[in-house]
Amino acid sequence: MNAIPRYEVNVCGGDFQHVRERFREWKNEPLIYRKDQRMFEGRYEVRPLSARRYGDTEEARKALQTACDPQDDYALAAEVDDGERDIWIVMAAYPAD
């Protein structure tokens, strides 16, 4: 039986260059639920999932969960434009605890 991975997620606005900048900042922040670990620990960069802009956050989250692998050394980002705001969801998968 395969264990379900643990995911780390964060959100920001702006263009992809801003996502990269925020990613570098996030890597210095501790996890709320694991104070001894940094956010996106072991991930060295963030890459866009695709050029697609998703219409809602749930659709983007599902696509990211499908694409993220605990063995990746990078995080993935999906752009969401729901007509009111334009945001990026950044996600990385980790082995289940």
Biopython code that builds the backbone (N, CA, C, O; Angstrom):
import numpy as np
from Bio.PDB.StructureBuilder import StructureBuilder

atoms = [
    (1, "MET", "N", (0.835, -1.175, 0.000)),
    (1, "MET", "CA", (0.000, 0.000, 0.000)),
    (1, "MET", "C", (0.885, 1.246, 0.000)),
    (1, "MET", "O", (1.791, 1.365, 0.825)),
    (2, "ASN", "N", (0.626, 2.163, -0.914)),
    (2, "ASN", "CA", (1.393, 3.391, -1.001)),
    (2, "ASN", "C", (0.850, 4.432, -0.032)),
    (2, "ASN", "O", (-0.356, 4.671, 0.031)),
    (3, "ALA", "N", (1.751, 5.042, 0.716)),
    (3, "ALA", "CA", (1.360, 6.097, 1.648)),
    (3, "ALA", "C", (1.107, 7.392, 0.866)),
    (3, "ALA", "O", (1.772, 7.677, -0.130)),
    (4, "ILE", "N", (0.156, 8.141, 1.332)),
    (4, "ILE", "CA", (-0.170, 9.420, 0.695)),
    (4, "ILE", "C", (0.895, 10.432, 1.088)),
    (4, "ILE", "O", (1.198, 10.577, 2.273)),
    (5, "PRO", "N", (1.471, 11.138, 0.111)),
    (5, "PRO", "CA", (2.506, 12.120, 0.437)),
    (5, "PRO", "C", (1.950, 13.268, 1.287)),
    (5, "PRO", "O", (0.743, 13.507, 1.328)),
    (6, "ARG", "N", (2.841, 13.952, 1.946)),
    (6, "ARG", "CA", (2.540, 15.180, 2.661)),
    (6, "ARG", "C", (2.874, 16.319, 1.702)),
    (6, "ARG", "O", (3.870, 16.250, 0.982)),
    (7, "TYR", "N", (2.056, 17.359, 1.689)),
    (7, "TYR", "CA", (2.273, 18.484, 0.781)),
    (7, "TYR", "C", (2.511, 19.762, 1.567)),
    (7, "TYR", "O", (1.904, 19.985, 2.614)),
    (8, "GLU", "N", (3.403, 20.599, 1.048)),
    (8, "GLU", "CA", (3.572, 21.950, 1.550)),
    (8, "GLU", "C", (3.085, 22.886, 0.459)),
    (8, "GLU", "O", (3.387, 22.704, -0.720)),
    (9, "VAL", "N", (2.319, 23.898, 0.876)),
    (9, "VAL", "CA", (1.680, 24.802, -0.083)),
    (9, "VAL", "C", (1.791, 26.237, 0.422)),
    (9, "VAL", "O", (1.705, 26.500, 1.621)),
    (10, "ASN", "N", (1.983, 27.150, -0.511)),
    (10, "ASN", "CA", (1.899, 28.564, -0.205)),
    (10, "ASN", "C", (1.334, 29.274, -1.426)),
    (10, "ASN", "O", (1.280, 28.702, -2.515)),
    (11, "VAL", "N", (0.915, 30.518, -1.243)),
    (11, "VAL", "CA", (0.227, 31.269, -2.291)),
    (11, "VAL", "C", (0.788, 32.684, -2.348)),
    (11, "VAL", "O", (1.122, 33.272, -1.319)),
    (12, "CYS", "N", (0.890, 33.223, -3.557)),
    (12, "CYS", "CA", (1.257, 34.632, -3.711)),
    (12, "CYS", "C", (0.690, 35.156, -5.024)),
    (12, "CYS", "O", (0.247, 34.387, -5.877)),
    (13, "GLY", "N", (0.713, 36.449, -5.169)),
    (13, "GLY", "CA", (0.268, 37.089, -6.405)),
    (13, "GLY", "C", (1.473, 37.497, -7.230)),
    (13, "GLY", "O", (2.608, 37.139, -6.917)),
    (14, "GLY", "N", (1.215, 38.246, -8.279)),
    (14, "GLY", "CA", (2.288, 38.759, -9.126)),
    (14, "GLY", "C", (2.626, 37.837, -10.278)),
    (14, "GLY", "O", (1.910, 36.879, -10.569)),
    (15, "ASP", "N", (3.734, 38.152, -10.923)),
    (15, "ASP", "CA", (4.182, 37.334, -12.049)),
    (15, "ASP", "C", (5.096, 36.219, -11.539)),
    (15, "ASP", "O", (5.356, 36.123, -10.340)),
    (16, "PHE", "N", (5.581, 35.379, -12.455)),
    (16, "PHE", "CA", (6.380, 34.238, -12.014)),
    (16, "PHE", "C", (7.705, 34.661, -11.395)),
    (16, "PHE", "O", (8.220, 33.968, -10.517)),
    (17, "GLN", "N", (8.266, 35.781, -11.832)),
    (17, "GLN", "CA", (9.491, 36.283, -11.208)),
    (17, "GLN", "C", (9.237, 36.582, -9.731)),
    (17, "GLN", "O", (10.092, 36.310, -8.889)),
    (18, "HIS", "N", (8.077, 37.135, -9.415)),
    (18, "HIS", "CA", (7.718, 37.399, -8.020)),
    (18, "HIS", "C", (7.570, 36.078, -7.247)),
    (18, "HIS", "O", (7.959, 35.990, -6.083)),
    (19, "VAL", "N", (7.012, 35.067, -7.896)),
    (19, "VAL", "CA", (6.888, 33.748, -7.268)),
    (19, "VAL", "C", (8.273, 33.229, -6.886)),
    (19, "VAL", "O", (8.453, 32.711, -5.784)),
    (20, "ARG", "N", (9.237, 33.359, -7.765)),
    (20, "ARG", "CA", (10.611, 32.918, -7.470)),
    (20, "ARG", "C", (11.191, 33.662, -6.267)),
    (20, "ARG", "O", (11.826, 33.060, -5.401)),
    (21, "GLU", "N", (10.968, 34.970, -6.222)),
    (21, "GLU", "CA", (11.473, 35.770, -5.107)),
    (21, "GLU", "C", (10.827, 35.338, -3.788)),
    (21, "GLU", "O", (11.517, 35.161, -2.785)),
    (22, "ARG", "N", (9.525, 35.171, -3.793)),
    (22, "ARG", "CA", (8.808, 34.740, -2.593)),
    (22, "ARG", "C", (9.263, 33.347, -2.168)),
    (22, "ARG", "O", (9.406, 33.080, -0.975)),
    (23, "PHE", "N", (9.490, 32.457, -3.135)),
    (23, "PHE", "CA", (9.953, 31.103, -2.833)),
    (23, "PHE", "C", (11.261, 31.155, -2.042)),
    (23, "PHE", "O", (11.416, 30.445, -1.049)),
    (24, "ARG", "N", (12.189, 31.987, -2.476)),
    (24, "ARG", "CA", (13.477, 32.129, -1.760)),
    (24, "ARG", "C", (13.236, 32.629, -0.335)),
    (24, "ARG", "O", (13.905, 32.183, 0.598)),
    (25, "GLU", "N", (12.292, 33.548, -0.161)),
    (25, "GLU", "CA", (11.968, 34.055, 1.179)),
    (25, "GLU", "C", (11.313, 32.959, 2.026)),
    (25, "GLU", "O", (11.663, 32.782, 3.193)),
    (26, "TRP", "N", (10.372, 32.231, 1.444)),
    (26, "TRP", "CA", (9.669, 31.176, 2.174)),
    (26, "TRP", "C", (10.633, 30.128, 2.704)),
    (26, "TRP", "O", (10.428, 29.593, 3.794)),
    (27, "LYS", "N", (11.691, 29.825, 1.941)),
    (27, "LYS", "CA", (12.638, 28.791, 2.344)),
    (27, "LYS", "C", (13.351, 29.131, 3.652)),
    (27, "LYS", "O", (13.934, 28.248, 4.283)),
    (28, "ASN", "N", (13.313, 30.391, 4.065)),
    (28, "ASN", "CA", (13.922, 30.813, 5.324)),
    (28, "ASN", "C", (12.939, 30.803, 6.487)),
    (28, "ASN", "O", (13.334, 31.042, 7.628)),
    (29, "GLU", "N", (11.678, 30.534, 6.221)),
    (29, "GLU", "CA", (10.647, 30.560, 7.252)),
    (29, "GLU", "C", (10.393, 29.160, 7.805)),
    (29, "GLU", "O", (10.355, 28.189, 7.049)),
    (30, "PRO", "N", (10.219, 29.055, 9.130)),
    (30, "PRO", "CA", (9.925, 27.739, 9.708)),
    (30, "PRO", "C", (8.490, 27.321, 9.404)),
    (30, "PRO", "O", (7.607, 28.159, 9.220)),
    (31, "LEU", "N", (8.278, 26.017, 9.355)),
    (31, "LEU", "CA", (6.925, 25.506, 9.216)),
    (31, "LEU", "C", (6.160, 25.768, 10.504)),
    (31, "LEU", "O", (6.733, 25.666, 11.588)),
    (32, "ILE", "N", (4.921, 26.092, 10.414)),
    (32, "ILE", "CA", (4.103, 26.363, 11.591)),
    (32, "ILE", "C", (3.977, 25.118, 12.451)),
    (32, "ILE", "O", (4.050, 25.194, 13.678)),
    (33, "TYR", "N", (3.789, 23.970, 11.811)),
    (33, "TYR", "CA", (3.547, 22.734, 12.545)),
    (33, "TYR", "C", (4.815, 21.924, 12.809)),
    (33, "TYR", "O", (4.756, 20.888, 13.471)),
    (34, "ARG", "N", (5.958, 22.381, 12.301)),
    (34, "ARG", "CA", (7.254, 21.721, 12.535)),
    (34, "ARG", "C", (8.318, 22.809, 12.638)),
    (34, "ARG", "O", (9.012, 23.104, 11.666)),
    (35, "LYS", "N", (8.437, 23.389, 13.800)),
    (35, "LYS", "CA", (9.313, 24.549, 13.997)),
    (35, "LYS", "C", (10.779, 24.261, 13.673)),
    (35, "LYS", "O", (11.539, 25.187, 13.390)),
    (36, "ASP", "N", (11.182, 23.001, 13.709)),
    (36, "ASP", "CA", (12.570, 22.649, 13.434)),
    (36, "ASP", "C", (12.859, 22.479, 11.943)),
    (36, "ASP", "O", (13.995, 22.189, 11.569)),
    (37, "GLN", "N", (11.847, 22.656, 11.081)),
    (37, "GLN", "CA", (12.035, 22.531, 9.634)),
    (37, "GLN", "C", (11.653, 23.838, 8.943)),
    (37, "GLN", "O", (10.790, 24.585, 9.404)),
    (38, "ARG", "N", (12.325, 24.085, 7.827)),
    (38, "ARG", "CA", (12.028, 25.268, 7.021)),
    (38, "ARG", "C", (11.023, 24.904, 5.937)),
    (38, "ARG", "O", (10.928, 23.752, 5.512)),
    (39, "MET", "N", (10.289, 25.897, 5.508)),
    (39, "MET", "CA", (9.326, 25.695, 4.437)),
    (39, "MET", "C", (10.064, 25.313, 3.147)),
    (39, "MET", "O", (11.116, 25.869, 2.832)),
    (40, "PHE", "N", (9.505, 24.378, 2.427)),
    (40, "PHE", "CA", (10.060, 23.882, 1.168)),
    (40, "PHE", "C", (11.502, 23.380, 1.326)),
    (40, "PHE", "O", (12.323, 23.520, 0.419)),
    (41, "GLU", "N", (11.787, 22.804, 2.475)),
    (41, "GLU", "CA", (13.112, 22.254, 2.748)),
    (41, "GLU", "C", (13.449, 21.175, 1.715)),
    (41, "GLU", "O", (12.621, 20.317, 1.411)),
    (42, "GLY", "N", (14.665, 21.227, 1.185)),
    (42, "GLY", "CA", (15.108, 20.245, 0.201)),
    (42, "GLY", "C", (14.687, 20.561, -1.228)),
    (42, "GLY", "O", (15.024, 19.821, -2.153)),
    (43, "ARG", "N", (13.961, 21.642, -1.413)),
    (43, "ARG", "CA", (13.556, 22.065, -2.757)),
    (43, "ARG", "C", (14.390, 23.286, -3.123)),
    (43, "ARG", "O", (14.414, 24.273, -2.388)),
    (44, "TYR", "N", (15.071, 23.215, -4.256)),
    (44, "TYR", "CA", (16.062, 24.234, -4.598)),
    (44, "TYR", "C", (15.540, 25.315, -5.532)),
    (44, "TYR", "O", (16.164, 26.367, -5.673)),
    (45, "GLU", "N", (14.410, 25.066, -6.165)),
    (45, "GLU", "CA", (13.828, 26.056, -7.062)),
    (45, "GLU", "C", (12.340, 25.785, -7.208)),
    (45, "GLU", "O", (11.830, 24.747, -6.784)),
    (46, "VAL", "N", (11.663, 26.741, -7.814)),
    (46, "VAL", "CA", (10.251, 26.571, -8.139)),
    (46, "VAL", "C", (10.133, 26.664, -9.655)),
    (46, "VAL", "O", (10.753, 27.514, -10.295)),
    (47, "ARG", "N", (9.325, 25.775, -10.210)),
    (47, "ARG", "CA", (9.112, 25.733, -11.666)),
    (47, "ARG", "C", (7.622, 25.872, -11.950)),
    (47, "ARG", "O", (6.789, 25.411, -11.169)),
    (48, "PRO", "N", (7.287, 26.510, -13.074)),
    (48, "PRO", "CA", (5.857, 26.574, -13.427)),
    (48, "PRO", "C", (5.365, 25.185, -13.828)),
    (48, "PRO", "O", (6.067, 24.445, -14.517)),
    (49, "LEU", "N", (4.175, 24.843, -13.399)),
    (49, "LEU", "CA", (3.579, 23.562, -13.770)),
    (49, "LEU", "C", (3.369, 23.511, -15.275)),
    (49, "LEU", "O", (3.694, 22.514, -15.920)),
    (50, "SER", "N", (2.828, 24.578, -15.828)),
    (50, "SER", "CA", (2.591, 24.688, -17.274)),
    (50, "SER", "C", (2.282, 26.144, -17.584)),
    (50, "SER", "O", (2.295, 26.990, -16.690)),
    (51, "ALA", "N", (2.007, 26.433, -18.837)),
    (51, "ALA", "CA", (1.618, 27.789, -19.234)),
    (51, "ALA", "C", (0.129, 28.021, -18.997)),
    (51, "ALA", "O", (-0.368, 29.135, -19.167)),
    (52, "ARG", "N", (-0.566, 26.986, -18.611)),
    (52, "ARG", "CA", (-2.015, 27.074, -18.394)),
    (52, "ARG", "C", (-2.352, 27.932, -17.179)),
    (52, "ARG", "O", (-1.655, 27.890, -16.165)),
    (53, "ARG", "N", (-3.421, 28.707, -17.292)),
    (53, "ARG", "CA", (-3.969, 29.458, -16.164)),
    (53, "ARG", "C", (-5.260, 28.758, -15.749)),
    (53, "ARG", "O", (-6.189, 28.618, -16.545)),
    (54, "TYR", "N", (-5.303, 28.329, -14.509)),
    (54, "TYR", "CA", (-6.467, 27.601, -14.006)),
    (54, "TYR", "C", (-7.568, 28.566, -13.598)),
    (54, "TYR", "O", (-7.300, 29.691, -13.177)),
    (55, "GLY", "N", (-8.809, 28.113, -13.728)),
    (55, "GLY", "CA", (-9.968, 28.953, -13.435)),
    (55, "GLY", "C", (-10.357, 28.985, -11.975)),
    (55, "GLY", "O", (-11.116, 29.860, -11.559)),
    (56, "ASP", "N", (-9.852, 28.042, -11.181)),
    (56, "ASP", "CA", (-10.120, 28.071, -9.742)),
    (56, "ASP", "C", (-9.010, 27.337, -8.995)),
    (56, "ASP", "O", (-8.255, 26.558, -9.576)),
    (57, "THR", "N", (-8.931, 27.602, -7.710)),
    (57, "THR", "CA", (-7.833, 27.051, -6.910)),
    (57, "THR", "C", (-7.918, 25.540, -6.746)),
    (57, "THR", "O", (-6.890, 24.865, -6.686)),
    (58, "GLU", "N", (-9.111, 25.012, -6.676)),
    (58, "GLU", "CA", (-9.270, 23.560, -6.507)),
    (58, "GLU", "C", (-8.723, 22.803, -7.715)),
    (58, "GLU", "O", (-8.048, 21.786, -7.560)),
    (59, "GLU", "N", (-9.009, 23.290, -8.895)),
    (59, "GLU", "CA", (-8.513, 22.674, -10.126)),
    (59, "GLU", "C", (-6.980, 22.730, -10.154)),
    (59, "GLU", "O", (-6.327, 21.749, -10.507)),
    (60, "ALA", "N", (-6.419, 23.868, -9.785)),
    (60, "ALA", "CA", (-4.963, 24.018, -9.766)),
    (60, "ALA", "C", (-4.339, 23.105, -8.710)),
    (60, "ALA", "O", (-3.312, 22.476, -8.966)),
    (61, "ARG", "N", (-4.948, 23.029, -7.534)),
    (61, "ARG", "CA", (-4.427, 22.175, -6.458)),
    (61, "ARG", "C", (-4.378, 20.718, -6.895)),
    (61, "ARG", "O", (-3.386, 20.028, -6.660)),
    (62, "LYS", "N", (-5.440, 20.255, -7.525)),
    (62, "LYS", "CA", (-5.478, 18.866, -7.988)),
    (62, "LYS", "C", (-4.392, 18.602, -9.027)),
    (62, "LYS", "O", (-3.737, 17.560, -8.993)),
    (63, "ALA", "N", (-4.202, 19.542, -9.948)),
    (63, "ALA", "CA", (-3.163, 19.379, -10.975)),
    (63, "ALA", "C", (-1.781, 19.346, -10.331)),
    (63, "ALA", "O", (-0.931, 18.545, -10.723)),
    (64, "LEU", "N", (-1.555, 20.208, -9.351)),
    (64, "LEU", "CA", (-0.265, 20.216, -8.658)),
    (64, "LEU", "C", (-0.035, 18.916, -7.892)),
    (64, "LEU", "O", (1.061, 18.358, -7.939)),
    (65, "GLN", "N", (-1.048, 18.432, -7.192)),
    (65, "GLN", "CA", (-0.896, 17.183, -6.438)),
    (65, "GLN", "C", (-0.583, 16.014, -7.357)),
    (65, "GLN", "O", (0.184, 15.124, -6.991)),
    (66, "THR", "N", (-1.162, 16.011, -8.530)),
    (66, "THR", "CA", (-0.897, 14.948, -9.500)),
    (66, "THR", "C", (0.538, 15.024, -10.018)),
    (66, "THR", "O", (1.175, 13.998, -10.255)),
    (67, "ALA", "N", (1.042, 16.249, -10.191)),
    (67, "ALA", "CA", (2.365, 16.441, -10.792)),
    (67, "ALA", "C", (3.517, 16.381, -9.789)),
    (67, "ALA", "O", (4.628, 15.998, -10.155)),
    (68, "CYS", "N", (3.271, 16.750, -8.538)),
    (68, "CYS", "CA", (4.340, 16.781, -7.532)),
    (68, "CYS", "C", (4.720, 15.371, -7.098)),
    (68, "CYS", "O", (3.860, 14.506, -6.930)),
    (69, "ASP", "N", (6.005, 15.154, -6.922)),
    (69, "ASP", "CA", (6.509, 13.861, -6.480)),
    (69, "ASP", "C", (7.454, 14.096, -5.305)),
    (69, "ASP", "O", (8.263, 15.023, -5.350)),
    (70, "PRO", "N", (7.375, 13.290, -4.267)),
    (70, "PRO", "CA", (8.280, 13.473, -3.130)),
    (70, "PRO", "C", (9.766, 13.400, -3.497)),
    (70, "PRO", "O", (10.604, 13.909, -2.753)),
    (71, "GLN", "N", (10.098, 12.785, -4.609)),
    (71, "GLN", "CA", (11.495, 12.671, -5.031)),
    (71, "GLN", "C", (12.002, 13.917, -5.753)),
    (71, "GLN", "O", (13.205, 14.048, -5.978)),
    (72, "ASP", "N", (11.107, 14.834, -6.121)),
    (72, "ASP", "CA", (11.510, 16.067, -6.817)),
    (72, "ASP", "C", (12.391, 16.928, -5.918)),
    (72, "ASP", "O", (12.195, 16.964, -4.703)),
    (73, "ASP", "N", (13.349, 17.615, -6.507)),
    (73, "ASP", "CA", (14.142, 18.567, -5.728)),
    (73, "ASP", "C", (13.716, 20.005, -6.032)),
    (73, "ASP", "O", (14.489, 20.941, -5.827)),
    (74, "TYR", "N", (12.500, 20.175, -6.516)),
    (74, "TYR", "CA", (11.930, 21.480, -6.837)),
    (74, "TYR", "C", (10.452, 21.486, -6.450)),
    (74, "TYR", "O", (9.839, 20.434, -6.271)),
    (75, "ALA", "N", (9.898, 22.679, -6.325)),
    (75, "ALA", "CA", (8.465, 22.860, -6.108)),
    (75, "ALA", "C", (7.839, 23.254, -7.442)),
    (75, "ALA", "O", (8.533, 23.693, -8.359)),
    (76, "LEU", "N", (6.539, 23.094, -7.539)),
    (76, "LEU", "CA", (5.813, 23.483, -8.747)),
    (76, "LEU", "C", (4.819, 24.593, -8.417)),
    (76, "LEU", "O", (4.312, 24.678, -7.298)),
    (77, "ALA", "N", (4.550, 25.440, -9.410)),
    (77, "ALA", "CA", (3.615, 26.548, -9.228)),
    (77, "ALA", "C", (2.594, 26.556, -10.361)),
    (77, "ALA", "O", (2.934, 26.358, -11.528)),
    (78, "ALA", "N", (1.336, 26.789, -9.993)),
    (78, "ALA", "CA", (0.250, 26.875, -10.972)),
    (78, "ALA", "C", (-0.417, 28.237, -10.817)),
    (78, "ALA", "O", (-0.676, 28.693, -9.704)),
    (79, "GLU", "N", (-0.688, 28.874, -11.946)),
    (79, "GLU", "CA", (-1.337, 30.185, -11.938)),
    (79, "GLU", "C", (-2.849, 30.010, -11.946)),
    (79, "GLU", "O", (-3.388, 29.186, -12.686)),
    (80, "VAL", "N", (-3.521, 30.791, -11.118)),
    (80, "VAL", "CA", (-4.978, 30.745, -11.022)),
    (80, "VAL", "C", (-5.513, 32.143, -11.300)),
    (80, "VAL", "O", (-5.098, 33.114, -10.669)),
    (81, "ASP", "N", (-6.435, 32.234, -12.247)),
    (81, "ASP", "CA", (-7.115, 33.499, -12.543)),
    (81, "ASP", "C", (-8.604, 33.213, -12.504)),
    (81, "ASP", "O", (-9.169, 32.682, -13.460)),
    (82, "ASP", "N", (-9.234, 33.567, -11.399)),
    (82, "ASP", "CA", (-10.659, 33.267, -11.232)),
    (82, "ASP", "C", (-11.561, 34.425, -11.648)),
    (82, "ASP", "O", (-12.754, 34.422, -11.342)),
    (83, "GLY", "N", (-11.005, 35.408, -12.338)),
    (83, "GLY", "CA", (-11.788, 36.551, -12.788)),
    (83, "GLY", "C", (-11.756, 37.712, -11.805)),
    (83, "GLY", "O", (-12.022, 38.853, -12.181)),
    (84, "GLU", "N", (-11.434, 37.429, -10.558)),
    (84, "GLU", "CA", (-11.346, 38.483, -9.545)),
    (84, "GLU", "C", (-9.905, 38.768, -9.147)),
    (84, "GLU", "O", (-9.536, 39.911, -8.878)),
    (85, "ARG", "N", (-9.104, 37.722, -9.113)),
    (85, "ARG", "CA", (-7.703, 37.892, -8.729)),
    (85, "ARG", "C", (-6.847, 36.884, -9.490)),
    (85, "ARG", "O", (-7.330, 35.858, -9.969)),
    (86, "ASP", "N", (-5.580, 37.209, -9.582)),
    (86, "ASP", "CA", (-4.605, 36.355, -10.260)),
    (86, "ASP", "C", (-3.563, 35.962, -9.219)),
    (86, "ASP", "O", (-2.832, 36.818, -8.722)),
    (87, "ILE", "N", (-3.489, 34.672, -8.886)),
    (87, "ILE", "CA", (-2.564, 34.195, -7.865)),
    (87, "ILE", "C", (-1.798, 32.978, -8.372)),
    (87, "ILE", "O", (-2.143, 32.383, -9.392)),
    (88, "TRP", "N", (-0.780, 32.637, -7.652)),
    (88, "TRP", "CA", (-0.005, 31.423, -7.903)),
    (88, "TRP", "C", (-0.080, 30.537, -6.672)),
    (88, "TRP", "O", (0.060, 31.015, -5.546)),
    (89, "ILE", "N", (-0.301, 29.256, -6.885)),
    (89, "ILE", "CA", (-0.229, 28.266, -5.817)),
    (89, "ILE", "C", (1.077, 27.511, -6.009)),
    (89, "ILE", "O", (1.349, 26.992, -7.092)),
    (90, "VAL", "N", (1.876, 27.450, -4.964)),
    (90, "VAL", "CA", (3.172, 26.767, -5.005)),
    (90, "VAL", "C", (3.074, 25.537, -4.110)),
    (90, "VAL", "O", (2.611, 25.620, -2.972)),
    (91, "MET", "N", (3.515, 24.390, -4.635)),
    (91, "MET", "CA", (3.377, 23.140, -3.895)),
    (91, "MET", "C", (4.600, 22.250, -4.075)),
    (91, "MET", "O", (5.229, 22.236, -5.133)),
    (92, "ALA", "N", (4.920, 21.511, -3.023)),
    (92, "ALA", "CA", (5.949, 20.477, -3.064)),
    (92, "ALA", "C", (5.425, 19.271, -2.288)),
    (92, "ALA", "O", (4.725, 19.425, -1.288)),
    (93, "ALA", "N", (5.766, 18.077, -2.753)),
    (93, "ALA", "CA", (5.367, 16.833, -2.085)),
    (93, "ALA", "C", (6.552, 16.287, -1.303)),
    (93, "ALA", "O", (7.708, 16.427, -1.704)),
    (94, "TYR", "N", (6.229, 15.653, -0.161)),
    (94, "TYR", "CA", (7.240, 15.038, 0.703)),
    (94, "TYR", "C", (6.753, 13.640, 1.065)),
    (94, "TYR", "O", (5.551, 13.376, 1.048)),
    (95, "PRO", "N", (7.683, 12.745, 1.394)),
    (95, "PRO", "CA", (7.242, 11.401, 1.807)),
    (95, "PRO", "C", (6.314, 11.482, 3.020)),
    (95, "PRO", "O", (6.455, 12.356, 3.874)),
    (96, "ALA", "N", (5.375, 10.561, 3.072)),
    (96, "ALA", "CA", (4.458, 10.495, 4.216)),
    (96, "ALA", "C", (5.254, 10.228, 5.474)),
    (96, "ALA", "O", (6.277, 9.544, 5.450)),
    (97, "ASP", "N", (4.777, 10.769, 6.557)),
    (97, "ASP", "CA", (5.474, 10.577, 7.844)),
    (97, "ASP", "C", (5.180, 9.231, 8.435)),
    (97, "ASP", "O", (5.682, 8.906, 9.511)),
]
sb = StructureBuilder()
sb.init_structure("model")
sb.init_model(0)
sb.init_chain("A")
sb.init_seg("    ")
for serial, (resi, resn, name, xyz) in enumerate(atoms, 1):
    if name == "N":
        sb.init_residue(resn, " ", resi, " ")
    sb.init_atom(name, np.array(xyz, "f"), 0.0, 1.0, " ", f" {name:<3s}", serial, name[0])
structure = sb.get_structure()
